[in-house]
Amino acid sequence: MSDAKRLLIKQVTGTLLLDSAAAGTPFVLGREGADWQVRVEQVSSELWTRLAPLSDDLNLFYFEEESGPRPEVRKWWLYGRKPPRLAYDADARTLTVLLDTRVYYSNDDVMQTREE
């Protein structure tokens, strides 16, 4: 079981738009049909204004960090082969992103996973 989970939302150019750990924003990652859904809470309207026009240029990175005598960090890259779908609920301050691809990677190699 992971001790800490972290989400990064970046523009394809590398610009960091959100770091869930630094911003203290809770999020949930899960399956939504054939896609991956990321729901991020406590998202400001200012951040949404920055993200919305970049929907075709977003990459998300998800990390699970385990503590212990041999700590391990598991990493996934989430992106859209077709354009990601973004939605924002201003009242709940919740961002929802649907992406079609999730790739597991490590410092040693990269391998695509299709978790059904």
MMTF fields as JSON, N, C-alpha, C and O atoms, coordinates in Angstrom:
{
  "mmtfVersion": "1.0.0",
  "mmtfProducer": "UNKNOWN",
  "numBonds": 463,
  "numAtoms": 464,
  "numGroups": 116,
  "numChains": 1,
  "numModels": 1,
  "chainsPerModel": [1],
  "groupsPerChain": [116],
  "chainIdList": ["A"],
  "bondAtomList": [4, 2, 8, 6, 12, 10, 16, 14, 20, 18, 24, 22, 28, 26, 32, 30, 36, 34, 40, 38, 44, 42, 48, 46, 52, 50, 56, 54, 60, 58, 64, 62, 68, 66, 72, 70, 76, 74, 80, 78, 84, 82, 88, 86, 92, 90, 96, 94, 100, 98, 104, 102, 108, 106, 112, 110, 116, 114, 120, 118, 124, 122, 128, 126, 132, 130, 136, 134, 140, 138, 144, 142, 148, 146, 152, 150, 156, 154, 160, 158, 164, 162, 168, 166, 172, 170, 176, 174, 180, 178, 184, 182, 188, 186, 192, 190, 196, 194, 200, 198, 204, 202, 208, 206, 212, 210, 216, 214, 220, 218, 224, 222, 228, 226, 232, 230, 236, 234, 240, 238, 244, 242, 248, 246, 252, 250, 256, 254, 260, 258, 264, 262, 268, 266, 272, 270, 276, 274, 280, 278, 284, 282, 288, 286, 292, 290, 296, 294, 300, 298, 304, 302, 308, 306, 312, 310, 316, 314, 320, 318, 324, 322, 328, 326, 332, 330, 336, 334, 340, 338, 344, 342, 348, 346, 352, 350, 356, 354, 360, 358, 364, 362, 368, 366, 372, 370, 376, 374, 380, 378, 384, 382, 388, 386, 392, 390, 396, 394, 400, 398, 404, 402, 408, 406, 412, 410, 416, 414, 420, 418, 424, 422, 428, 426, 432, 430, 436, 434, 440, 438, 444, 442, 448, 446, 452, 450, 456, 454, 460, 458],
  "bondOrderList": [1, 1, 1, 1, 1, 1, 1, 1, 1, 1, 1, 1, 1, 1, 1, 1, 1, 1, 1, 1, 1, 1, 1, 1, 1, 1, 1, 1, 1, 1, 1, 1, 1, 1, 1, 1, 1, 1, 1, 1, 1, 1, 1, 1, 1, 1, 1, 1, 1, 1, 1, 1, 1, 1, 1, 1, 1, 1, 1, 1, 1, 1, 1, 1, 1, 1, 1, 1, 1, 1, 1, 1, 1, 1, 1, 1, 1, 1, 1, 1, 1, 1, 1, 1, 1, 1, 1, 1, 1, 1, 1, 1, 1, 1, 1, 1, 1, 1, 1, 1, 1, 1, 1, 1, 1, 1, 1, 1, 1, 1, 1, 1, 1, 1, 1],
  "groupList": [{"groupName": "MET", "atomNameList": ["N", "CA", "C", "O"], "elementList": ["N", "C", "C", "O"], "formalChargeList": [0, 0, 0, 0], "bondAtomList": [1, 0, 2, 1, 3, 2], "bondOrderList": [1, 1, 2], "singleLetterCode": "M", "chemCompType": "L-PEPTIDE LINKING"}, {"groupName": "SER", "atomNameList": ["N", "CA", "C", "O"], "elementList": ["N", "C", "C", "O"], "formalChargeList": [0, 0, 0, 0], "bondAtomList": [1, 0, 2, 1, 3, 2], "bondOrderList": [1, 1, 2], "singleLetterCode": "S", "chemCompType": "L-PEPTIDE LINKING"}, {"groupName": "ASP", "atomNameList": ["N", "CA", "C", "O"], "elementList": ["N", "C", "C", "O"], "formalChargeList": [0, 0, 0, 0], "bondAtomList": [1, 0, 2, 1, 3, 2], "bondOrderList": [1, 1, 2], "singleLetterCode": "D", "chemCompType": "L-PEPTIDE LINKING"}, {"groupName": "ALA", "atomNameList": ["N", "CA", "C", "O"], "elementList": ["N", "C", "C", "O"], "formalChargeList": [0, 0, 0, 0], "bondAtomList": [1, 0, 2, 1, 3, 2], "bondOrderList": [1, 1, 2], "singleLetterCode": "A", "chemCompType": "L-PEPTIDE LINKING"}, {"groupName": "LYS", "atomNameList": ["N", "CA", "C", "O"], "elementList": ["N", "C", "C", "O"], "formalChargeList": [0, 0, 0, 0], "bondAtomList": [1, 0, 2, 1, 3, 2], "bondOrderList": [1, 1, 2], "singleLetterCode": "K", "chemCompType": "L-PEPTIDE LINKING"}, {"groupName": "ARG", "atomNameList": ["N", "CA", "C", "O"], "elementList": ["N", "C", "C", "O"], "formalChargeList": [0, 0, 0, 0], "bondAtomList": [1, 0, 2, 1, 3, 2], "bondOrderList": [1, 1, 2], "singleLetterCode": "R", "chemCompType": "L-PEPTIDE LINKING"}, {"groupName": "LEU", "atomNameList": ["N", "CA", "C", "O"], "elementList": ["N", "C", "C", "O"], "formalChargeList": [0, 0, 0, 0], "bondAtomList": [1, 0, 2, 1, 3, 2], "bondOrderList": [1, 1, 2], "singleLetterCode": "L", "chemCompType": "L-PEPTIDE LINKING"}, {"groupName": "ILE", "atomNameList": ["N", "CA", "C", "O"], "elementList": ["N", "C", "C", "O"], "formalChargeList": [0, 0, 0, 0], "bondAtomList": [1, 0, 2, 1, 3, 2], "bondOrderList": [1, 1, 2], "singleLetterCode": "I", "chemCompType": "L-PEPTIDE LINKING"}, {"groupName": "GLN", "atomNameList": ["N", "CA", "C", "O"], "elementList": ["N", "C", "C", "O"], "formalChargeList": [0, 0, 0, 0], "bondAtomList": [1, 0, 2, 1, 3, 2], "bondOrderList": [1, 1, 2], "singleLetterCode": "Q", "chemCompType": "L-PEPTIDE LINKING"}, {"groupName": "VAL", "atomNameList": ["N", "CA", "C", "O"], "elementList": ["N", "C", "C", "O"], "formalChargeList": [0, 0, 0, 0], "bondAtomList": [1, 0, 2, 1, 3, 2], "bondOrderList": [1, 1, 2], "singleLetterCode": "V", "chemCompType": "L-PEPTIDE LINKING"}, {"groupName": "THR", "atomNameList": ["N", "CA", "C", "O"], "elementList": ["N", "C", "C", "O"], "formalChargeList": [0, 0, 0, 0], "bondAtomList": [1, 0, 2, 1, 3, 2], "bondOrderList": [1, 1, 2], "singleLetterCode": "T", "chemCompType": "L-PEPTIDE LINKING"}, {"groupName": "GLY", "atomNameList": ["N", "CA", "C", "O"], "elementList": ["N", "C", "C", "O"], "formalChargeList": [0, 0, 0, 0], "bondAtomList": [1, 0, 2, 1, 3, 2], "bondOrderList": [1, 1, 2], "singleLetterCode": "G", "chemCompType": "PEPTIDE LINKING"}, {"groupName": "PRO", "atomNameList": ["N", "CA", "C", "O"], "elementList": ["N", "C", "C", "O"], "formalChargeList": [0, 0, 0, 0], "bondAtomList": [1, 0, 2, 1, 3, 2], "bondOrderList": [1, 1, 2], "singleLetterCode": "P", "chemCompType": "L-PEPTIDE LINKING"}, {"groupName": "PHE", "atomNameList": ["N", "CA", "C", "O"], "elementList": ["N", "C", "C", "O"], "formalChargeList": [0, 0, 0, 0], "bondAtomList": [1, 0, 2, 1, 3, 2], "bondOrderList": [1, 1, 2], "singleLetterCode": "F", "chemCompType": "L-PEPTIDE LINKING"}, {"groupName": "GLU", "atomNameList": ["N", "CA", "C", "O"], "elementList": ["N", "C", "C", "O"], "formalChargeList": [0, 0, 0, 0], "bondAtomList": [1, 0, 2, 1, 3, 2], "bondOrderList": [1, 1, 2], "singleLetterCode": "E", "chemCompType": "L-PEPTIDE LINKING"}, {"groupName": "TRP", "atomNameList": ["N", "CA", "C", "O"], "elementList": ["N", "C", "C", "O"], "formalChargeList": [0, 0, 0, 0], "bondAtomList": [1, 0, 2, 1, 3, 2], "bondOrderList": [1, 1, 2], "singleLetterCode": "W", "chemCompType": "L-PEPTIDE LINKING"}, {"groupName": "ASN", "atomNameList": ["N", "CA", "C", "O"], "elementList": ["N", "C", "C", "O"], "formalChargeList": [0, 0, 0, 0], "bondAtomList": [1, 0, 2, 1, 3, 2], "bondOrderList": [1, 1, 2], "singleLetterCode": "N", "chemCompType": "L-PEPTIDE LINKING"}, {"groupName": "TYR", "atomNameList": ["N", "CA", "C", "O"], "elementList": ["N", "C", "C", "O"], "formalChargeList": [0, 0, 0, 0], "bondAtomList": [1, 0, 2, 1, 3, 2], "bondOrderList": [1, 1, 2], "singleLetterCode": "Y", "chemCompType": "L-PEPTIDE LINKING"}],
  "groupTypeList": [0, 1, 2, 3, 4, 5, 6, 6, 7, 4, 8, 9, 10, 11, 10, 6, 6, 6, 2, 1, 3, 3, 3, 11, 10, 12, 13, 9, 6, 11, 5, 14, 11, 3, 2, 15, 8, 9, 5, 9, 14, 8, 9, 1, 1, 14, 6, 15, 10, 5, 6, 3, 12, 6, 1, 2, 2, 6, 16, 6, 13, 17, 13, 14, 14, 14, 1, 11, 12, 5, 12, 14, 9, 5, 4, 15, 15, 6, 17, 11, 5, 4, 12, 12, 5, 6, 3, 17, 2, 3, 2, 3, 5, 10, 6, 10, 9, 6, 6, 2, 10, 5, 9, 17, 17, 1, 16, 2, 2, 9, 0, 8, 10, 5, 14, 14],
  "groupIdList": [1, 2, 3, 4, 5, 6, 7, 8, 9, 10, 11, 12, 13, 14, 15, 16, 17, 18, 19, 20, 21, 22, 23, 24, 25, 26, 27, 28, 29, 30, 31, 32, 33, 34, 35, 36, 37, 38, 39, 40, 41, 42, 43, 44, 45, 46, 47, 48, 49, 50, 51, 52, 53, 54, 55, 56, 57, 58, 59, 60, 61, 62, 63, 64, 65, 66, 67, 68, 69, 70, 71, 72, 73, 74, 75, 76, 77, 78, 79, 80, 81, 82, 83, 84, 85, 86, 87, 88, 89, 90, 91, 92, 93, 94, 95, 96, 97, 98, 99, 100, 101, 102, 103, 104, 105, 106, 107, 108, 109, 110, 111, 112, 113, 114, 115, 116],
  "secStructList": [7, 7, 1, 3, 3, 3, 3, 3, 3, 3, 3, 6, 6, 1, 7, 3, 3, 3, 3, 2, 2, 2, 2, 6, 7, 7, 3, 3, 3, 3, 3, 3, 6, 6, 3, 3, 3, 3, 3, 3, 7, 1, 7, 7, 2, 2, 2, 2, 2, 2, 2, 4, 4, 4, 4, 4, 4, 3, 3, 3, 3, 3, 3, 3, 3, 3, 7, 1, 1, 1, 7, 3, 3, 3, 3, 3, 3, 3, 3, 7, 1, 1, 7, 7, 3, 3, 3, 3, 3, 6, 6, 6, 6, 3, 3, 3, 3, 3, 3, 1, 3, 3, 3, 3, 3, 7, 1, 1, 7, 3, 3, 3, 7, 7, 7, 7],
  "xCoordList": [0.848, 0.0, 0.886, 1.915, 0.488, 1.313, 1.076, -0.031, 2.13, 2.059, 1.67, 0.945, 2.146, 1.878, 1.596, 2.243, 0.627, 0.279, 0.427, 0.137, 0.885, 1.156, 0.764, 0.945, 0.232, -0.166, 0.501, 0.473, 1.095, 1.627, 0.859, 0.636, 0.457, -0.127, 0.844, 1.161, 1.316, 2.296, 1.827, 1.078, 2.291, 2.125, 3.198, 4.246, 2.974, 3.951, 5.323, 6.326, 5.383, 6.666, 7.428, 8.584, 6.777, 7.418, 6.968, 7.325, 6.201, 5.73, 4.831, 3.836, 5.181, 4.382, 3.182, 3.329, 1.996, 0.758, 0.157, -0.472, 0.348, -0.164, 0.698, 1.018, 1.068, 1.718, 0.811, 0.731, 0.122, -0.864, -0.237, -0.877, 1.009, 1.665, 1.963, 1.706, 2.496, 2.834, 1.585, 1.565, 0.536, -0.689, -1.652, -2.589, -1.423, -2.333, -3.702, -4.703, -3.749, -5.027, -5.288, -4.507, -6.382, -6.736, -7.15, -7.674, -6.905, -7.307, -7.607, -7.198, -8.335, -8.671, -8.395, -8.78, -7.727, -7.465, -8.176, -8.064, -8.903, -9.596, -10.044, -9.866, -10.629, -11.126, -12.511, -13.325, -12.762, -14.082, -14.306, -13.94, -14.912, -15.029, -13.651, -12.875, -13.341, -12.03, -10.986, -9.803, -11.408, -10.506, -10.046, -10.545, -9.077, -8.621, -9.201, -9.114, -9.791, -10.364, -9.553, -9.267, -9.188, -8.519, -9.447, -9.82, -9.809, -10.662, -9.856, -9.426, -9.656, -8.837, -9.738, -10.492, -9.656, -10.459, -9.653, -8.433, -10.366, -9.771, -8.973, -7.892, -9.533, -8.897, -9.486, -10.702, -8.627, -9.089, -9.578, -9.196, -10.415, -10.886, -9.723, -9.732, -8.724, -7.543, -6.778, -6.347, -6.613, -5.925, -6.75, -6.2, -8.057, -8.916, -8.774, -8.734, -8.698, -8.544, -7.241, -7.182, -6.202, -4.918, -4.987, -4.44, -5.668, -5.703, -6.606, -6.244, -7.766, -8.787, -8.262, -8.521, -7.542, -7.077, -5.915, -5.532, -5.356, -4.208, -4.601, -3.726, -5.87, -6.319, -5.579, -5.313, -5.239, -4.514, -3.036, -2.345, -2.544, -1.113, -0.783, 0.235, -1.636, -1.413, -0.869, -1.258, 0.034, 0.519, 0.337, 0.614, -0.128, -0.288, 0.66, 0.86, 1.236, 2.156, 1.664, 1.401, 1.546, 1.012, 2.093, 2.722, 2.306, 3.346, 2.744, 1.9, 3.185, 2.887, 4.221, 5.082, 4.381, 5.638, 5.422, 4.522, 6.26, 6.181, 7.4, 8.523, 7.163, 8.273, 8.706, 8.128, 9.711, 10.206, 11.697, 12.337, 12.259, 13.707, 14.199, 15.337, 13.349, 13.694, 12.582, 11.761, 12.544, 11.459, 11.402, 12.425, 10.202, 9.99, 9.033, 8.08, 9.299, 8.395, 7.928, 8.73, 6.621, 6.04, 5.473, 4.868, 5.673, 5.337, 4.532, 4.787, 3.548, 2.752, 2.63, 2.557, 2.608, 2.376, 0.992, 0.703, 0.14, -1.204, -1.3, -0.936, -1.794, -1.915, -3.028, -3.607, -3.314, -4.372, -3.831, -3.21, -4.065, -3.803, -4.862, -4.593, -6.067, -7.093, -7.15, -6.724, -7.655, -7.619, -8.273, -9.384, -7.585, -8.18, -9.437, -9.545, -10.371, -11.59, -11.462, -11.201, -11.645, -11.57, -12.931, -13.662, -13.263, -14.493, -14.178, -13.343, -14.853, -14.634, -15.976, -16.85, -16.135, -17.323, -16.91, -16.231, -17.319, -16.903, -17.432, -16.736, -18.657, -19.23, -18.46, -18.196, -18.1, -17.365, -15.852, -15.094, -15.411, -13.979, -13.267, -12.181, -13.903, -13.385, -13.079, -13.91, -11.876, -11.441, -11.522, -11.065, -12.101, -12.134, -11.444, -11.742, -10.502, -9.768, -9.938, -9.712, -10.332, -10.422, -9.34, -9.241, -8.522, -7.423, -7.513, -8.054, -6.985, -7.132, -5.909, -5.972, -4.799, -3.575, -2.879, -2.767, -2.415, -1.611, -0.412, -0.573, 0.78, 2.019, 2.808, 3.077, 3.18, 4.058, 5.489, 5.871, 6.274, 7.673, 8.546, 8.091, 9.813, 10.814, 12.052, 12.09, 13.044, 14.286, 15.024, 15.858, 14.715, 15.406, 14.754, 15.444, 13.434, 12.746, 11.343, 10.849, 10.728, 9.353, 8.561, 8.973, 7.415, 6.568, 5.116, 4.692, 4.375, 2.975, 2.138, 2.331, 1.214, 0.293, -1.113, -1.498, -1.863, -3.274, -4.043, -4.488, -4.197, -4.879, -6.368, -6.997, -6.921, -8.351, -9.111, -10.332],
  "yCoordList": [-1.181, 0.0, 1.235, 1.273, 2.224, 3.425, 4.347, 4.436, 5.024, 5.972, 7.365, 8.085, 7.738, 9.083, 9.014, 8.27, 9.795, 9.878, 11.326, 12.252, 11.497, 12.845, 12.928, 11.972, 14.066, 14.312, 15.589, 16.617, 15.513, 16.698, 16.892, 15.936, 18.113, 18.464, 19.424, 20.486, 19.023, 19.826, 20.067, 19.281, 21.174, 21.431, 20.619, 20.351, 20.217, 19.393, 20.05, 19.357, 21.352, 22.058, 21.89, 22.301, 21.28, 21.065, 22.021, 21.837, 23.029, 23.99, 23.299, 22.673, 23.411, 22.821, 23.712, 24.899, 23.127, 23.869, 23.541, 24.395, 22.294, 21.897, 20.787, 19.821, 20.923, 19.873, 19.657, 20.515, 18.518, 18.289, 18.314, 18.741, 17.86, 17.851, 19.274, 19.62, 20.088, 21.468, 22.307, 23.156, 22.064, 22.862, 22.324, 23.016, 21.088, 20.485, 20.163, 20.186, 19.864, 19.572, 18.072, 17.319, 17.627, 16.207, 15.825, 16.648, 14.567, 14.082, 12.591, 11.896, 12.121, 10.701, 10.302, 11.007, 9.167, 8.607, 7.273, 6.442, 7.059, 5.786, 5.596, 6.472, 4.44, 4.119, 4.715, 4.752, 5.176, 5.651, 5.043, 5.632, 3.861, 3.126, 2.727, 2.136, 3.048, 2.725, 3.791, 3.604, 4.895, 6.016, 6.029, 5.285, 6.899, 7.193, 8.536, 9.507, 8.588, 9.839, 10.331, 9.58, 11.598, 12.257, 13.375, 14.25, 13.329, 14.373, 15.086, 14.47, 16.381, 17.182, 18.188, 18.916, 18.224, 19.149, 20.412, 20.448, 21.438, 22.71, 23.385, 23.93, 23.333, 23.965, 25.365, 25.53, 26.35, 27.74, 28.012, 27.327, 29.009, 29.414, 29.957, 29.848, 30.54, 31.04, 29.888, 30.002, 28.778, 27.625, 27.051, 26.704, 26.949, 26.449, 27.321, 26.8, 28.62, 29.536, 29.276, 29.434, 28.88, 28.533, 27.181, 27.013, 26.201, 24.832, 24.666, 23.974, 25.29, 25.049, 25.183, 24.296, 26.246, 26.351, 25.411, 25.294, 24.745, 23.86, 22.387, 21.522, 22.085, 20.692, 19.742, 18.603, 20.169, 19.303, 19.169, 18.322, 19.989, 20.041, 19.646, 20.076, 18.829, 18.469, 17.057, 16.145, 16.898, 15.6, 15.552, 16.529, 14.421, 14.236, 13.137, 12.15, 13.312, 12.336, 11.978, 12.851, 10.678, 10.17, 9.345, 8.491, 9.605, 8.924, 8.29, 8.887, 7.081, 6.432, 6.18, 5.479, 6.758, 6.628, 5.761, 6.009, 4.737, 3.84, 4.056, 4.191, 4.087, 4.236, 2.85, 1.839, 2.824, 1.556, 1.456, 2.413, 0.283, 0.127, 0.263, 0.672, -0.078, 0.084, 0.876, 0.298, 2.196, 2.996, 2.86, 2.745, 2.875, 2.73, 3.82, 4.173, 4.338, 5.297, 4.676, 4.371, 4.495, 3.989, 5.186, 6.071, 5.212, 6.4, 6.014, 4.998, 6.86, 6.69, 8.019, 9.076, 7.952, 9.1, 8.922, 7.88, 9.918, 9.885, 10.974, 12.126, 10.591, 11.56, 11.117, 10.044, 11.944, 11.627, 11.407, 12.299, 10.213, 10.016, 10.775, 11.32, 10.797, 11.719, 12.836, 12.628, 14.0, 15.123, 14.785, 14.257, 15.087, 14.877, 15.731, 16.812, 15.23, 15.987, 16.592, 15.886, 17.888, 18.616, 19.193, 19.646, 19.171, 19.804, 20.444, 19.95, 21.545, 22.254, 22.586, 23.156, 22.225, 22.582, 23.745, 23.547, 24.942, 26.143, 26.153, 26.602, 25.663, 25.652, 24.713, 25.049, 23.537, 22.554, 22.75, 22.119, 23.63, 23.862, 22.557, 22.275, 21.76, 20.443, 20.372, 20.721, 19.916, 19.691, 18.197, 17.384, 17.834, 16.443, 16.356, 17.12, 15.4, 15.186, 13.729, 12.837, 13.477, 12.124, 11.966, 12.759, 10.914, 10.631, 9.173, 8.344, 8.858, 7.492, 6.607, 5.414, 7.157, 6.363, 6.567, 7.683, 5.44, 5.482, 4.572, 3.403, 5.1, 4.364, 4.333, 5.376, 3.126, 2.976, 3.217, 2.789, 3.901, 4.066, 4.054, 4.324, 3.735, 3.783, 4.445, 4.771, 4.637, 5.224, 4.261, 4.678, 2.964, 1.952, 1.697, 1.472, 1.731, 1.44, 2.019, 2.465, 2.003, 2.466, 1.345, 0.786, 1.02, -0.004, 0.41, 0.882, 0.234, 0.646, -0.407, -1.608, 0.056, -0.851, -0.535, 0.63, -1.554, -1.422, -2.164, -3.292, -1.541, -2.192, -2.199, -1.145, -3.365, -3.519, -3.74, -3.893],
  "zCoordList": [0.0, 0.0, 0.0, 0.675, -0.747, -0.847, 0.339, 0.87, 0.735, 1.839, 1.355, 2.042, 0.185, -0.328, -1.818, -2.554, -2.246, -3.666, -4.095, -3.339, -5.324, -5.818, -7.285, -8.039, -7.682, -9.062, -9.549, -8.872, -10.725, -11.391, -12.687, -13.43, -12.96, -14.249, -14.91, -14.373, -16.106, -16.83, -18.254, -18.834, -18.791, -20.212, -20.93, -20.341, -22.18, -22.891, -22.972, -23.144, -22.852, -22.864, -21.555, -21.451, -20.541, -19.255, -18.17, -17.006, -18.516, -17.525, -16.506, -16.872, -15.235, -14.164, -13.884, -13.592, -13.975, -13.734, -12.377, -11.753, -11.911, -10.596, -10.024, -10.716, -8.773, -7.984, -6.786, -5.907, -6.739, -5.68, -4.294, -3.333, -4.18, -2.869, -2.407, -1.254, -3.289, -2.924, -2.679, -1.788, -3.481, -3.365, -2.311, -1.913, -1.856, -0.876, -1.453, -0.737, -2.744, -3.398, -3.422, -4.002, -2.796, -2.86, -4.282, -5.032, -4.635, -5.952, -5.881, -4.951, -6.892, -7.018, -8.458, -9.391, -8.634, -9.954, -10.049, -9.147, -11.126, -11.307, -12.738, -13.585, -12.997, -14.332, -14.529, -13.606, -15.733, -16.149, -17.529, -18.546, -17.553, -18.811, -19.286, -18.535, -20.535, -21.097, -20.774, -21.059, -20.19, -19.911, -18.457, -17.612, -18.2, -16.847, -16.45, -17.201, -15.269, -14.771, -13.587, -12.654, -13.64, -12.525, -12.069, -12.849, -10.8, -10.226, -9.146, -8.171, -9.33, -8.422, -7.716, -8.361, -6.401, -5.6, -5.288, -5.45, -4.841, -4.417, -5.535, -5.308, -6.744, -7.904, -8.07, -8.165, -8.104, -8.233, -9.654, -10.603, -9.772, -11.103, -11.935, -13.161, -11.272, -11.98, -12.639, -13.786, -11.907, -12.491, -13.637, -14.682, -13.45, -14.525, -15.778, -16.892, -15.601, -16.733, -17.479, -18.699, -16.759, -17.397, -18.091, -19.181, -17.457, -17.98, -19.199, -20.15, -19.176, -20.203, -21.637, -22.45, -21.978, -23.368, -23.701, -24.865, -22.695, -22.909, -22.969, -22.923, -23.069, -22.944, -23.881, -23.497, -25.088, -26.026, -25.681, -26.247, -24.763, -24.456, -23.022, -22.481, -22.401, -21.001, -20.858, -21.588, -19.909, -19.46, -17.955, -17.258, -17.455, -16.021, -15.575, -16.283, -14.409, -13.845, -12.453, -11.625, -12.209, -10.946, -10.264, -10.89, -8.971, -8.202, -6.957, -6.289, -6.653, -5.378, -4.7, -5.233, -3.521, -2.79, -1.564, -0.762, -1.428, -0.283, 0.6, 0.112, 1.898, 2.834, 3.292, 2.895, 4.114, 4.628, 4.417, 3.98, 4.731, 4.606, 3.162, 2.931, 2.194, 0.779, 0.098, -0.615, 0.311, -0.254, -1.777, -2.452, -2.279, -3.717, -4.19, -3.496, -5.369, -6.002, -7.31, -8.193, -7.416, -8.661, -9.408, -8.805, -10.747, -11.536, -12.768, -13.413, -13.074, -14.286, -15.004, -14.379, -16.303, -17.172, -17.772, -18.361, -17.633, -18.208, -19.268, -19.033, -20.428, -21.515, -22.452, -22.285, -23.426, -24.374, -25.77, -26.348, -26.321, -27.747, -28.537, -29.608, -27.986, -28.478, -27.439, -26.303, -27.789, -26.841, -25.5, -25.468, -24.391, -23.07, -22.919, -23.498, -22.138, -21.852, -20.466, -19.492, -20.384, -19.122, -18.789, -19.67, -17.505, -17.024, -15.684, -14.926, -15.4, -14.142, -13.524, -14.178, -12.259, -11.483, -10.581, -9.574, -10.946, -10.212, -8.789, -7.878, -8.576, -7.226, -6.303, -5.148, -6.812, -6.007, -6.103, -5.367, -7.017, -7.271, -7.61, -7.103, -8.482, -8.843, -10.336, -11.174, -10.646, -12.02, -12.303, -11.499, -13.441, -13.878, -15.229, -16.147, -15.336, -16.582, -16.975, -16.158, -18.216, -18.764, -19.822, -20.758, -19.65, -20.571, -20.992, -20.26, -22.17, -22.659, -22.476, -22.771, -21.997, -21.916, -20.573, -20.066, -20.015, -18.794, -19.017, -19.368, -18.815, -19.035, -17.738, -17.142, -17.298, -16.138, -16.608, -17.697, -15.784, -16.145, -14.905, -13.794, -15.127, -14.067, -14.651, -15.837, -13.828, -14.325, -15.243, -16.046, -15.124, -15.917, -17.266, -18.26, -17.303, -18.559, -18.54, -17.505, -19.678, -19.804, -20.451, -21.466, -19.853, -20.453, -20.313, -19.258, -21.362, -21.354, -20.645, -20.838, -19.829, -19.155, -19.603, -19.711, -19.857, -20.206, -19.13, -19.342, -17.989, -16.879, -17.134, -17.232, -17.24, -17.531, -16.242, -16.263]
}
